[in-house]
Amino acid sequence: MPVYEYECGVCHCRFDRRQRFDEEPVSICPRCQGKARRVLHSVPIVFKGSGFYSTDHGRGWQGTTSRKEEEKPAATGGSSEDAAPKS
């Protein structure tokens, strides 16, 4: 059974009710006996699968480079010891 959230228009109390789909919505607040209404929430969207992120397409996607090109060492022509200053 789904859980519905209600809010009272008088005392602004929020409460939940487990109801079947065919039941009538609650119209009376259990705290102050004021008029209650069902609160509606937005539904989250979850994107699953490939193709939704820029990291999914390594080559040819908006000018990005492939992972193999990023891992290639830069050709400097010397070792790292030659580049360090000697003291």
C-alpha positions as CSV (number, residue, x, y, z in Angstrom):
1,M,0.0,0.0,0.0
2,P,1.3,3.5,-0.8
3,V,2.0,6.1,1.9
4,Y,0.4,9.5,1.3
5,E,1.4,12.7,3.0
6,Y,-1.2,15.2,4.1
7,E,-1.1,18.8,5.4
8,C,-3.6,20.6,7.5
9,G,-4.7,24.1,6.2
10,V,-5.4,25.4,9.7
11,C,-2.5,24.2,12.0
12,H,-0.1,23.2,9.1
13,C,0.5,19.8,10.7
14,R,1.9,17.2,8.3
15,F,1.0,13.5,8.7
16,D,1.2,10.3,6.7
17,R,-1.4,7.7,6.0
18,R,-1.1,4.2,4.4
19,Q,-4.0,3.9,2.1
20,R,-5.2,1.6,-0.7
21,F,-5.7,3.2,-4.1
22,D,-9.4,2.9,-3.9
23,E,-9.8,4.6,-0.5
24,E,-11.0,8.2,-0.2
25,P,-8.4,10.8,0.7
26,V,-8.2,12.0,4.3
27,S,-10.0,15.4,4.6
28,I,-9.9,16.0,8.3
29,C,-6.7,16.8,10.4
30,P,-6.3,14.3,13.3
31,R,-4.8,17.1,15.5
32,C,-7.2,20.1,15.2
33,Q,-10.1,18.6,13.0
34,G,-9.3,21.2,10.3
35,K,-9.4,20.7,6.6
36,A,-6.5,18.5,5.3
37,R,-5.1,18.2,1.7
38,R,-2.8,15.7,0.1
39,V,0.7,16.9,-0.5
40,L,2.2,16.1,-4.0
41,H,5.9,15.7,-4.5
42,S,7.9,15.7,-7.7
43,V,9.2,12.4,-8.9
44,P,13.0,11.9,-9.2
45,I,14.4,11.0,-12.6
46,V,17.3,8.5,-12.7
47,F,19.2,8.1,-15.9
48,K,20.8,4.6,-16.3
49,G,22.9,3.2,-19.0
50,S,25.6,4.5,-21.2
51,G,25.4,7.8,-23.1
52,F,24.2,10.1,-20.4
53,Y,27.6,11.5,-19.2
54,S,30.4,13.2,-21.1
55,T,32.8,10.5,-19.7
56,D,30.9,7.8,-21.5
57,H,32.3,8.9,-24.9
58,G,36.1,9.2,-24.8
59,R,36.8,9.8,-28.5
60,G,35.2,12.4,-30.7
61,W,32.9,13.8,-28.1
62,Q,33.2,17.6,-28.1
63,G,36.9,17.7,-28.7
64,T,37.9,15.5,-25.8
65,T,40.8,13.1,-26.1
66,S,40.7,9.4,-25.6
67,R,42.1,7.8,-22.4
68,K,45.0,6.3,-24.3
69,E,46.2,9.7,-25.5
70,E,46.0,11.1,-22.0
71,E,48.1,8.3,-20.6
72,K,51.0,8.8,-23.1
73,P,54.1,10.3,-21.5
74,A,55.2,13.6,-23.0
75,A,58.4,13.2,-25.1
76,T,60.9,15.5,-23.5
77,G,64.1,14.0,-24.9
78,G,65.8,13.7,-21.5
79,S,65.4,12.1,-18.2
80,S,63.9,13.7,-15.2
81,E,67.3,13.9,-13.5
82,D,68.6,16.3,-16.2
83,A,65.7,18.7,-15.7
84,A,66.2,19.1,-11.9
85,P,68.7,21.8,-10.9
86,K,71.9,20.7,-9.3
87,S,72.9,22.2,-6.0
